[in-house]
Amino acid sequence: MKVRFPVRPVVALIVGLVASGVVPVWAQPPRTPPGPNTPRTMVQVFSSVDKVVGPEASDELRDRLIRAYPSRLLWVIDKKDILSMLEQSGYPIDEQLPPSDEAQLAKAQRADDYLRGRVVRDGVNLRVEASIVLTRDPSLVQPLPVAEGNRADRAVAPLVKAIQDARKQLPHEKACMNAARDNKLDEALKAADAGITEYPQATLVRYCKMQVLVRKEVSPAEQVAMAKEILAIDPNSRAALAVAADAEQKAGNANEANGYLLRLLAANPGDAALATRVIDALAASGKLDVAKEVVVKAVAENPGDIDLVVLQFKILSASGDLKGAITTGEELIQLDSTRADAAFFTRLTALYASDSQTVKAAEVARRATTRYPQDADLWQLYAQTLKKAGEGQQSIVAARRALEINPKIPNGWTQIAVAYNDLNLPDSALVSLRQAKGAGDDANQVGGFALSIGNRLYRAAVAEDPKKAASFQAALPYLHFADSTTTDAQLKGNAKFLIGVSSFYTAQVIATGLQASKSCDEAKVAQAATADAMTYTQQGGRTSPDAAAQILGLVNQLSPYIDRQVTTLCKP
């Protein structure tokens, strides 16, 4: 397979060769070609701050490995082949490739594995940190002992022996993988154990053993123990951290699982998918503060990753960071407006409302209805935000629009009734409550709200117009509606008691004026009111027994007088 990257001028490659002081490897004597089954390895360009000692060390190590291994046992890919590929790919020869490109280069050269490393100057010495990486999966890494020397050639010298020792596990790793592929899991484990015996610091063959144990569905504790063996050798092993996290999650150990996930993310800060998984796990276990810290960092390290921005919006919202969540939400709309679905607008509206920005909440809700004009829920939300922003009439218009789209939207008419009541239009509120009852809104909510209006009107009559029967009569339609609508015993009892009390005051006020009015009609109204006062006070008396007993006593005193007035004033 031939890998193609943006091509850079060949002149740049030649200049790089001269600048690095590299001797052309095509001047070296030819080697005996490898056999068809000979393992192939590749030494990548090592990194270094000065871009000199890194390439020098990798070149020296490559040459030493070529001399150490007969070509029939291990084929170390020639530098000329690497240079040719780098030239085609447009990469400089004195810089380490990104990990993903290193793997692609190794695949292109049909390498089974490759060496990745870096050289750090430590005083007068050079410290070389290198690893063997399996080409098929760059997350499978075998760290090598750190080597040191005052020159590049001396620094890498100990690595040859270390590489020879580490590679002793590879035949066993291959046998383990082949057996596992054939579903011979016990044989695979035996091969893995043989490789560990051959090289006790082995990670590559331990990876195979770990995956076999996962396939055998051994206990989470056994899986974690195997992962810990690898982590003791390579603390940043992605594969081991992932298995340990999964096993701890299955065991219900959320804190331990989160710890492994955080270590995994720290080793792979640019992995947006992993960051999402970590943040989700932290949020699910209630660690919102930690999740917030992780997601903010992940967004900073992965600029332009919309999925992470969406996740940040959710985490900041859930953690109560209102202003941070609002800022993120508005930025998200600018980055990708298609992510602003109905749920997003609903959440952003709620954030503004919780932050006491009622006008902004209404504005976001309006934008939502513009974006989704046939979404009844968004129109209802818009109506709620308008009401809170003090725009009662507009909120009624929005609520009616929601009902036009969905006549059965829950609490649609109740919401309109509330708005009318806030505008001091109780008659319109009662009409809307009747609509709400017919639409199937919650009976106790509808009846309870009617009761609250009736109670308000009753109290206003007592406080402001105690000598006007009409003031007490104004409360009765709401109280009767509440009584006929609610199914809650407490609410129904309150409604009946207030009907009884309002009816008594109505009868009392009318009775006081009968001597002057001499009105048969008023006398009959008072007589009916005393009857209602007696009936409803008795039915709702449990609400306030002492007050009910007092009202009933007064009704018993008032009723004979009103009856006599009816007889006197209503003669044929």
C-alpha positions in Angstrom: 0.0 0.0 0.0 1.4 3.4 -0.9 0.7 6.3 1.4 0.4 9.7 -0.1 0.7 13.0 1.6 1.0 16.6 0.3 4.3 16.5 -1.7 7.0 18.9 -0.8 9.9 19.8 -3.1 12.6 17.2 -3.4 15.1 20.0 -2.9 13.9 20.4 0.7 14.6 16.8 1.4 18.1 17.0 0.0 18.8 20.2 2.0 17.6 18.3 5.1 20.0 15.4 4.4 23.0 17.8 4.1 22.0 19.8 7.1 21.7 16.7 9.3 25.0 15.4 8.2 23.5 12.0 7.3 25.7 9.7 5.2 23.7 8.3 2.2 22.8 4.8 3.2 22.6 3.7 -0.5 26.5 3.7 -0.3 26.3 0.8 2.2 26.9 -2.7 0.9 23.6 -4.6 0.0 22.1 -7.0 2.4 20.7 -10.5 1.7 16.9 -10.0 1.1 14.6 -11.3 3.9 12.5 -14.4 3.6 8.7 -14.2 3.0 8.0 -14.8 6.7 10.9 -12.8 8.2 9.6 -10.3 10.8 10.1 -6.7 9.8 10.9 -3.8 12.1 11.4 -0.1 11.5 13.3 2.6 13.4 11.4 5.9 13.1 13.1 9.3 13.4 13.5 10.0 17.2 12.5 13.4 18.5 14.8 15.9 20.0 14.7 19.6 20.8 17.6 20.5 18.5 16.5 18.2 15.7 20.0 16.8 15.5 20.7 14.3 18.2 17.3 12.7 17.7 17.9 11.7 14.0 21.5 10.8 14.8 20.4 8.4 17.6 17.8 6.7 15.5 20.2 6.4 12.6 22.8 4.9 14.9 20.3 2.5 16.4 19.1 1.4 13.0 22.7 0.6 11.8 23.5 -1.3 15.0 20.3 -3.4 14.7 21.1 -4.2 11.1 24.5 -5.5 12.2 23.0 -7.3 15.2 20.3 -9.3 13.3 20.9 -11.5 10.3 18.4 -10.6 7.7 16.8 -14.0 7.7 15.9 -13.5 11.4 14.8 -9.9 11.4 14.6 -7.4 8.6 15.4 -3.9 9.8 14.0 -1.6 7.1 16.8 0.4 5.3 17.1 4.1 5.8 16.9 4.7 2.0 13.4 3.1 2.0 12.3 5.4 4.8 13.8 8.5 3.1 12.0 7.5 -0.1 8.7 7.3 1.6 9.3 10.6 3.5 10.2 12.3 0.3 7.0 11.2 -1.4 5.1 12.2 1.8 6.5 15.7 2.0 7.8 15.3 5.5 11.2 16.6 6.8 13.8 13.9 7.7 14.9 15.5 10.9 11.5 15.6 12.7 9.5 12.8 14.4 6.3 12.1 12.7 3.0 12.3 14.5 2.0 8.9 16.0 -0.7 8.2 13.5 1.6 9.0 10.6 4.3 6.8 12.1 1.9 3.9 12.1 0.9 4.6 8.5 4.6 4.8 7.4 5.2 1.4 9.1 2.2 -0.1 7.4 3.4 1.2 4.1 6.8 -0.5 4.7 5.1 -3.7 5.8 6.7 -3.5 9.2 5.3 -5.7 11.9 6.5 -3.3 14.5 8.6 -0.1 14.8 10.7 1.8 17.3 9.6 5.2 18.5 11.7 7.4 20.8 13.0 10.7 21.9 16.4 12.0 23.0 16.7 14.4 25.9 19.9 16.2 26.8 20.7 15.8 30.5 23.7 17.8 31.3 26.6 16.3 29.4 24.7 13.1 28.7 21.9 12.2 26.3 19.0 10.2 27.6 17.2 8.0 25.1 13.6 6.9 25.9 12.4 4.3 23.3 9.5 1.9 22.8 8.6 -1.0 20.5 5.2 -0.3 19.0 3.0 -2.9 17.2 2.0 -1.6 13.8 -1.4 -3.3 13.8 -2.3 -1.3 16.9 -0.2 1.7 18.0 -1.7 1.6 21.5 0.2 -1.6 22.1 3.6 -0.5 23.3 6.6 -2.1 24.9 8.7 0.5 26.9 12.4 -0.1 26.8 14.9 0.7 29.6 16.2 4.3 29.4 19.7 4.4 27.9 22.3 7.1 28.4 25.6 8.3 26.9 27.6 11.4 26.2 27.2 10.8 22.4 24.3 9.5 20.3 26.1 6.3 19.4 27.1 5.6 23.0 23.6 6.4 24.2 21.8 3.9 22.0 24.4 1.1 22.4 22.6 -0.4 25.4 19.3 -0.3 23.5 20.4 -3.1 21.2 20.6 -5.6 24.0 17.3 -4.3 25.5 15.6 -4.7 22.1 16.9 -8.2 21.7 15.6 -9.1 25.1 12.2 -7.5 24.6 11.7 -9.2 21.2 11.9 -12.6 22.8 8.3 -12.3 23.7 7.1 -11.6 20.1 7.0 -15.3 18.9 4.8 -16.1 22.0 2.7 -13.0 21.3 2.1 -14.2 17.8 1.2 -17.7 19.0 -1.1 -16.2 21.6 -2.9 -14.1 19.0 -3.2 -17.0 16.5 -4.7 -19.2 19.2 -7.1 -16.5 20.3 -8.1 -15.9 16.7 -8.9 -19.7 16.5 -10.9 -19.4 19.8 -8.3 -21.6 21.5 -8.3 -19.4 24.5 -6.5 -21.7 27.0 -3.7 -22.3 24.4 -3.5 -18.5 24.0 -3.0 -18.1 27.7 -0.3 -20.7 27.8 1.6 -18.9 25.0 1.2 -15.6 26.8 2.6 -17.0 30.0 5.5 -18.5 28.1 6.3 -15.1 26.7 6.2 -13.5 30.1 8.6 -16.1 31.4 10.9 -15.4 28.5 10.8 -11.7 29.2 9.3 -10.7 32.6 8.9 -7.0 31.7 6.8 -7.9 28.7 3.8 -5.8 27.9 3.0 -6.9 24.3 2.3 -10.5 25.2 0.5 -9.3 28.4 -1.9 -7.4 26.1 -2.8 -10.6 24.4 -3.3 -12.3 27.7 -5.5 -9.4 29.0 -7.7 -9.5 25.9 -8.1 -13.3 26.2 -9.1 -12.9 29.9 -11.7 -10.3 28.8 -13.0 -12.7 26.2 -13.2 -15.5 28.8 -15.3 -13.1 30.9 -13.2 -13.7 34.0 -14.2 -11.6 37.0 -13.6 -7.8 36.9 -11.1 -8.2 39.7 -9.0 -10.6 37.6 -9.2 -8.2 34.6 -8.0 -5.3 36.7 -5.2 -7.4 38.2 -4.0 -8.2 34.7 -4.2 -4.5 33.6 -2.3 -3.5 36.7 0.6 -5.8 35.7 0.9 -3.8 32.5 0.5 -0.5 34.2 3.3 -1.3 36.6 5.6 -1.5 33.5 3.8 1.2 31.4 1.8 3.6 33.6 0.3 5.3 30.5 -0.8 2.2 28.7 -4.0 3.1 26.9 -5.1 -0.5 26.4 -4.6 -1.4 30.1 -6.2 1.8 31.4 -9.3 1.2 29.2 -9.7 -2.5 30.3 -9.2 -1.5 34.0 -11.8 1.3 33.6 -14.4 -1.1 32.0 -13.8 -3.8 34.6 -14.2 -1.4 37.5 -17.4 0.0 35.9 -18.8 -3.5 35.6 -17.9 -4.1 39.2 -19.8 -1.0 40.2 -16.7 0.8 41.4 -17.4 4.2 39.8 -14.7 6.1 41.6 -12.0 3.6 40.6 -13.3 3.5 37.0 -13.3 7.3 36.8 -9.7 7.3 38.1 -8.5 5.1 35.3 -10.5 7.1 32.7 -8.9 10.3 33.9 -5.5 8.7 33.6 -6.4 7.5 30.1 -7.5 11.0 29.1 -4.3 12.5 30.5 -2.3 10.2 28.3 -4.4 11.0 25.3 -5.6 14.7 25.7 -6.4 15.1 22.0 -8.8 12.1 21.9 -12.2 13.9 21.7 -14.2 10.6 21.7 -12.4 9.5 24.8 -12.9 12.9 26.5 -16.7 12.5 25.8 -16.7 9.1 27.4 -14.8 10.3 30.4 -17.1 13.3 30.9 -20.2 11.2 30.5 -18.9 8.7 33.1 -18.0 11.5 35.6 -21.4 13.1 35.2 -23.3 9.8 35.6 -21.5 9.2 38.9 -22.3 12.7 40.2 -18.8 14.1 39.8 -19.9 17.2 38.0 -17.1 19.4 39.3 -14.5 17.0 38.0 -16.5 16.6 34.7 -16.6 20.4 34.3 -12.8 20.7 34.8 -12.2 17.9 32.3 -14.6 19.2 29.6 -13.3 22.7 29.8 -9.8 21.4 29.3 -10.8 19.0 26.5 -12.5 21.9 24.6 -9.4 24.0 24.9 -7.2 21.1 23.7 -9.6 20.2 20.8 -10.6 23.6 19.3 -13.5 23.3 16.9 -14.7 20.0 18.1 -18.5 20.6 18.1 -19.3 17.4 20.0 -17.1 18.5 22.9 -18.7 22.0 22.9 -22.2 20.4 23.1 -21.0 18.3 26.0 -19.5 21.3 27.7 -22.8 23.1 27.4 -24.6 20.1 29.0 -22.1 19.7 31.8 -22.0 23.4 32.7 -25.7 23.5 32.7 -26.0 20.4 35.0 -23.3 21.8 37.4 -25.1 25.1 37.9 -22.6 27.3 36.1 -25.3 29.4 34.6 -23.2 32.1 33.0 -20.6 29.6 31.7 -23.3 27.5 30.2 -25.0 30.5 28.6 -21.8 31.7 27.0 -21.1 28.2 25.7 -24.6 27.8 24.3 -24.4 31.1 22.4 -20.9 30.1 21.1 -22.4 26.8 20.0 -25.0 28.5 17.9 -22.3 30.5 16.2 -20.1 27.5 15.5 -22.9 25.2 14.2 -26.5 26.4 14.3 -27.7 23.0 13.2 -26.9 21.7 16.7 -29.4 24.1 18.2 -32.4 21.7 18.3 -35.6 22.2 20.3 -34.0 20.6 23.4 -31.1 23.0 23.2 -33.3 26.1 22.9 -35.4 24.8 25.8 -32.3 24.4 28.0 -30.8 27.7 27.0 -34.0 29.5 27.7 -34.2 27.9 31.2 -30.6 29.0 31.9 -31.4 32.6 31.1 -34.5 32.4 33.3 -32.6 30.8 36.2 -30.1 33.6 35.8 -32.9 36.2 36.2 -32.5 37.3 32.6 -36.2 37.1 31.8 -36.0 39.3 28.7 -33.1 37.2 27.2 -35.0 34.1 28.1 -38.0 35.4 26.1 -35.7 36.3 23.2 -34.1 32.8 23.0 -37.6 31.3 23.1 -38.7 33.6 20.3 -35.7 32.5 18.2 -36.7 28.9 18.9 -40.2 29.4 17.6 -38.7 31.1 14.5 -36.5 28.1 13.9 -39.2 25.5 14.7 -42.6 27.3 13.9 -44.6 24.1 14.2 -43.4 23.1 17.6 -46.2 23.6 20.1 -44.0 23.0 23.1 -41.7 25.9 22.1 -44.6 28.2 21.6 -45.8 27.3 25.1 -42.3 27.9 26.4 -42.3 31.3 24.6 -45.6 32.2 26.3 -44.2 31.3 29.7 -41.1 33.5 29.2 -43.2 36.4 27.9 -45.4 36.2 31.0 -42.3 36.2 33.3 -41.0 39.2 31.3 -44.2 41.1 32.0 -45.6 40.8 28.5 -49.0 39.3 29.5 -51.0 40.0 26.4 -48.2 38.7 24.1 -47.9 35.6 26.2 -51.6 34.9 25.6 -51.0 35.2 21.9 -48.1 32.8 22.0 -50.1 30.3 24.2 -53.0 30.4 21.7 -50.6 29.7 18.9 -49.4 26.6 20.8 -53.0 25.5 21.1 -53.6 26.0 17.4 -50.8 23.6 16.6 -51.7 21.1 19.3 -55.2 21.6 20.9 -54.4 19.0 23.5 -51.1 20.4 24.6 -50.9 19.9 28.4 -51.9 22.9 30.5 -52.3 25.1 27.4 -55.6 26.7 28.4 -54.5 26.8 32.1 -51.5 28.8 31.1 -53.8 31.3 29.3 -56.0 31.5 32.4 -53.0 32.3 34.5 -52.1 35.1 32.2 -55.6 36.6 32.2 -55.6 36.5 36.0 -52.3 38.3 36.1 -53.9 41.0 33.9 -56.7 41.2 36.4 -59.3 39.8 33.9 -60.8 37.0 36.1 -63.8 36.6 33.8 -61.6 35.7 30.9 -59.5 33.5 33.2 -62.7 31.5 34.1 -63.6 31.1 30.4 -60.1 29.7 29.8 -60.3 27.4 32.8 -63.5 25.9 31.4 -61.6 25.4 28.1 -58.8 23.8 30.1 -61.2 21.4 31.8 -62.7 20.4 28.4 -59.2 19.9 27.0 -58.3 17.5 29.7 -55.9 19.6 31.7 -55.1 18.3 35.2 -58.3 18.6 37.1 -56.7 19.5 40.4 -54.4 22.0 38.8 -57.4 23.6 37.0 -59.7 23.4 40.0 -57.0 24.6 42.4 -56.3 27.7 40.3 -60.0 28.5 40.1 -60.1 28.1 43.9 -57.2 30.6 44.3 -59.0 33.2 42.2 -62.2 32.7 44.1 -60.4 32.9 47.4 -58.7 36.1 46.3 -62.0 37.7 45.3 -63.6 36.6 48.6 -60.7 38.2 50.6 -61.0 41.4 48.6 -64.7 41.6 49.4 -64.0 41.1 53.1 -61.3 43.8 53.1 -62.7 46.3 50.6 -66.4 45.9 50.1 -67.9 44.0 53.0 -71.2 45.9 52.6 -71.7 44.9 49.0 -73.3 41.6 48.2 -72.0 41.7 44.7 -68.5 41.6 46.0 -69.1 38.2 47.7 -71.1 37.0 44.8 -68.2 37.7 42.4 -66.2 34.9 44.0 -68.9 32.2 43.7 -68.5 31.2 40.0 -64.9 30.4 40.6 -65.6 28.5 43.8 -68.4 26.5 42.3 -66.2 25.7 39.3 -63.4 24.6 41.6 -65.8 22.4 43.6 -67.1 20.7 40.4 -63.7 20.2 38.9 -61.2 19.2 41.5 -60.9 15.6 42.7 -58.7 16.4 45.7 -60.6 16.1 48.9 -58.7 19.0 50.6 -59.2 21.4 47.7 -62.9 20.4 47.4 -63.4 20.9 51.1 -61.8 24.4 50.9 -64.0 25.3 47.9 -67.2 24.2 49.7 -66.4 26.0 52.8 -65.6 29.3 50.9 -68.9 28.9 49.0 -70.7 28.5 52.4 -69.0 31.6 53.9 -69.4 33.8 50.7 -73.1 32.8 50.6 -73.6 33.7 54.2 -72.1 37.1 53.7 -74.2 37.6 50.6 -77.4 36.8 52.5 -76.3 39.0 55.5 -75.6 42.0 53.4 -78.9 41.7 51.4 -80.9 41.1 54.6 -79.5 44.3 56.1 -81.0 46.3 53.2 -84.3 44.6 52.8 -86.1 47.1 55.2 -85.2 49.8 52.8 -85.4 48.1 49.4 -88.6 46.1 50.1 -87.4 43.9 47.1 -88.9 40.5 46.7 -86.2 39.5 44.3 -83.5 40.5 46.7 -85.2 38.6 49.5 -85.4 35.4 47.4 -81.6 35.8 46.5 -80.9 36.1 50.2 -83.1 33.0 51.0 -81.2 30.9 48.4 -77.9 32.2 49.7 -78.8 31.1 53.3 -79.6 27.7 52.0 -76.3 27.4 50.2 -74.5 28.8 53.3 -76.1 26.0 55.4 -75.4 23.2 52.8 -71.9 24.1 51.8 -70.6 25.1 55.2 -71.7 21.8 56.6 -70.1 19.9 53.6 -66.8 21.9 53.9 -66.8 22.3 57.7 -63.9 20.0 58.3 -61.6 22.6 56.7 -62.2 24.9 59.7 -64.5 23.4 62.3 -64.6 26.3 64.7 -65.3 28.9 61.9 -67.9 26.5 60.4 -69.7 26.2 63.7 -69.8 29.9 64.1 -71.1 30.5 60.5 -73.8 27.8 60.9 -75.0 29.4 64.2 -75.3 32.8 62.4 -77.1 31.2 59.5 -79.6 29.6 61.9 -80.3 33.1 63.3 -80.5 34.8 60.0 -82.6 32.3 58.1 -85.9 32.8 59.9 -85.8 36.6 59.4 -85.1 36.2 55.6 -87.9 33.6 55.3 -90.3 36.1 56.9 -89.2 38.8 54.6 -89.8 36.6 51.6 -93.3 35.9 52.9 -94.0 39.5 53.5 -92.4 41.0 50.4 -93.4 38.3 47.9 -97.1 38.2 48.4 -99.0 37.5 45.2 
